[in-house]
């Protein structure tokens, strides 16, 4: 993937936008294609700090419902790929678990995250197989109509973008998709807040199908055994796929209310290839 300036969406001259002369920076060899003024804010630093100590935030590489969430996302994206040559972007990639899974099915994977430290670790781990840059979901450094699939996971609500920011991010997803391409939006919110993801998505796209992970009962149970955190009992429960699958069967009975991780699959309308001949 060839990155463009997020400000004017033109090819970069090294790290400078040739149109408005905005100059971007690098971190550990990773282009930081984020508004330079925002890079200097405390919010940007706080977000990046999560990834500076080498730990995996929220243990999402081991926690059972997180592992299963990535399986759902991977299976969903793979089902949408026209071919192995398809172009996919993992927006909000964190440490690149989804990007890594997708590389087994796709040769053109782009990993983007607001945290330069996170993206640097993705690039270090996955190497030249993945294109990577620090970027905001509200100003993607990608050309128009360049992707077959774009994923924004954990997610429009969790990123605290506000209503306007969520809508901007969804519009960016629409912009970078090829006609007929798909976007997958997923987030972690209580069922009473599902509308906070659905509404901005529906403002831009028609929803093709919903994704539900049926993990709510797991999180309820985990909150009750959290007093044992740090013990072998808590670790076993947290990482047990068997327990998680059993609890999913019960959560499924609640319908959409049984999911905290949930999402939507949408499609950009295909290009019109021709018009019908006028009737005579």
N, C-alpha and C positions, 0 to 999 in steps of 0.2 A: 504494500500500500504506500502510495506517495502522499505525504501529508501536505496540507495547505495551511495558510494563515487563518486562524479562527476569526480574525477581525474582518478581513476582506475576501477570504476564500479564494486566494490566488496562490500560485506556486511560490514557495519561500526562496529568497536569496540567502542561502545558508540558514540563519535564524532570523532574518529580517523580512518583514512584509514590504515588497517593492512599491506597493501602492500608497500606504499610509506611513511607512517607515517605522512601524512598531517593531522593536527588537525583543526577541524572546531569549531565554537562557537555557542552560543545560544543567542537569544534575546527574553525576555518575554516568555520563555519556548518554543520558536520556533527554530528549528535547522537552522542555517545559512550555507547552503551547497553551498557556493560561494567561489571561489579562495580567500584565506585569504589576498593575496597581493592586490587584487582589492577592498576588503572590506575597506581597509585603504585609498582609493583614494577619492578625492573631488567629483568626479562624482557619486560615490556610495552614499555619504552623501547627495548630492543635490537631488538625486532621492528619497531617503528615507524621506527627510524632507517634501515632499509633503503630507505625511500621518501621520505626527506627531502631528498635531493640531486638529485632530478629524473631519476635514471637508472632504467632498467628492470632489475630484479634478474635475474641469470642470462641476460640477453639473450633472454628467451623470446618476445619479439616478432619475433625474426629467426632464431633457431636452428631449423634445418629440422625436427627431430622435434617441437619444441614447436609450431611452426606447424601441423604435421600433426595433432598431438594436439588442438588447438583445432578443427580441421576435423571430427575424429571426434566430439568433444563436441557441437559445433553440430548436426551431422547427426543425432546420437542424440536430442538434446533436441527438435529440430524434429519428428522422427518421433513423439514422444510427446505433442505439443501437441494438445489437442482442438480448439482454434480460435485465431485471432489474439488473441482477448480473454483467453486463458489467462494465469494468474499464475505467474511463474517467479522463483525466487530463486537467485542465484549466490553461494553461501556460500564465503568464502575467495577473493573476487573479485580480489584483488591490484589491478592497475591497470585492470581492467575489460575485457580483451580479449574474453572470452567474453560478457560483458554486451553489449558493442558489437555482436558478431555476432548475438546473439539479438534485438536491437531491430529487425533487418530482418524478423523473423518473428513478433514478439510485442509487444504494446503495454503489457504490465504486467510490467516487469522490475525486480527488487529486487537491489541489489548490497550485499553485506555483507562486511566484512573486519575482523579484529582491529586493523588499523592505521588510525588516524584519518587519517594523512597520505595513505595509499593511497586511501582512500575519498574524501577531499577532492579528489584529482586526478581520480578517476572522475567525480565530480559536476561538476567544472569542465569536463571534456572532453565529457561526454554531456548535461549540463544537465537540464532538467525531464523529459526522456524516461525517466529512471531514478530510482527511489527509492533512497536510499543512507543507510547508517548504519554506524558502527563497532560491531561486535558479536562475541561469541564463538559458535562453533559449538555449544558446550555449553549455551548459554542464549540461544536465538534470540528477538529482540524482535518476534515475529510471532504473530498469533492462531492458535488451534487451527484446523485444517482450512481453511487460507486459500490453499493453493498447489496448482496442478496438477502442477508439476514443481519439485523442489529438486535442486540440483547441489552436491556437495561434492568439489572437485577439488584435488589436491595439498595436502593431503588428510589423512585420518584418521591415517595413519602419520607423514607429514612434519610435522604440527603438534605432534608430541611430546606427545600428550594422555595417554599411559599407557593401560592396559587399561580402567580405569573411565571415563576421559574419552572414549575412542573409543565405548564403549557408550552413554554419555550423549548424544553427538553423533548417533549413529544413531537413538536414541529421539526426539531432538528433530526429526530429519527426519521420522520417522513421525508425530509430533504435529502438525506444521504442514501435512502433506499432507491434501488432501481424500480421502474414500473413492474408491478407484480411481486416485488420483494416483500418480506415479512419482518415484523418487529415482535419481540417478546418482552413484555414488561412483567416484572415480578417484584413483590415487596413483602416485608414482614410487619404486619399490623394486626391489631385485634379486629374481629369481624365487624364490629360497630364502625370501624374506620375504613372498610373496604372501598367505600365510595370515594375516598381521597385519591385513590389510584385510578378507579374506573372513570371518574368524571373527566379529568384532563385527557385521558386516552380517547374517550368517546367524542370529545370536542374536535378531534382531528381524524380519527379512523372509525370505521365500522368494526366492531369486535367480531372476530371469526369464531373464537372459542375461548372459554375460561379454563384456567389451570388451578386445581385445588390439591394441596398436599396432605390434607387431613392430619395435621400435626398438633392441633390445639390441645388435645388431651395429654399428649406427651409433655407440653410445656406446663400445663397445670400440675401434672404429677411431679415434674422436675422442681417446681417451686416449693413443693412440700418436702422433698428430700434434700433441698439445697443446704439444710443445716449440716448435712454430712459431707459437704464439699471438701475435697482434699483427702477423702478416705477412699479405700478400694471399692466400697459399696456404691458411692456416688459415681466414681469413674466407670464402674461396670454398667450402671444404669444409663449414664450419659452416652456411652459409646456402643451400647447393645442394639444392633439392628433388629434383633428378634423382639425385644421389648417394644421398640418403636413401631414395628410392623403390627404387633398385637394391638397396641393402643390406636393405631390408625383405623383398624377395623371398627372400633367403637366410634371414633371421631367421624367416620364416614356417615354414620347414621344421622349426624347433625346437619348434613348437607354443607352448603358454603360456610355456615357458622362453625364448622369443625376444623377450619383451616386458619392458621396465622400466616404461613407462607402461601400466597396465592398470586395468580397472575392472569394475563390476557395475551392472546395471540391475535395479531391484526395483519392485514395485508394492504399494501399500497395498490391502488387500482392498476391493472395492466395497461400497457400502452394500447391506444386504439390503432389497429392496423389498417383500417379502411372504413369507408362509409357505404351504406347501402345505396344502390342505384335508385334514383327517384322513380316513382311510379308514373306511368304514362296512361 
